[in-house]
Amino acid sequence: VPSGVTVCQLSLPGATLAGAGDTLLLTRLERGAGPVSVRIDTRHGQAPLSGILREFQEIQREQREANACTERRQWWERRSQLDQRMQSLIQSLDQDVLGCWRGLLLPRDPGNSLLEEQELAQLLQELRECGWDSP
């Protein structure tokens, strides 16, 4: 990873052709630091990931249908409704699925150094007390 670049990967462990599960794996990579991976279980949350992904597929399907619409006003109405649904879906993904973990998606301030070993150990302990389980 080049210096000053942060790479974040979101993956769906255990996803099958039949559908996605309710677990999201977030991995963060930075030069000079070990990878940080967090398994986010959404089964018991306000918005299980499988439901969000079903809604996303439905929005995509309806968008394809809207693209076939030749009536301009009707197309704009459908497009506006889909935009609102997409905004709601993104907010739910941000707040309900990622929650406190969304901070891992943010780049590190270039003026701040990596955590010292003692600070890192304390942070890991606090995360485990909050229910984080290293994958």
Sequence and secondary structure as in RCSB ss.txt:
>XXXX:A:sequence
VPSGVTVCQLSLPGATLAGAGDTLLLTRLERGAGPVSVRIDTRHGQAPLSGILREFQEIQREQREANACTERRQW
WERRSQLDQRMQSLIQSLDQDVLGCWRGLLLPRDPGNSLLEEQELAQLLQELRECGWDSP
>XXXX:A:secstr
  TT EEEEEE TT BTTB  SEEEEEEEETTEEEEEEEEE TTSSS HHHHHHHHHHHHHHHHHHHT   HHHH
HHHHHHHHHHHHHHHHHIIIIIIGGGGGGGS   TTS    HHHHHHHHHHHHHTT    
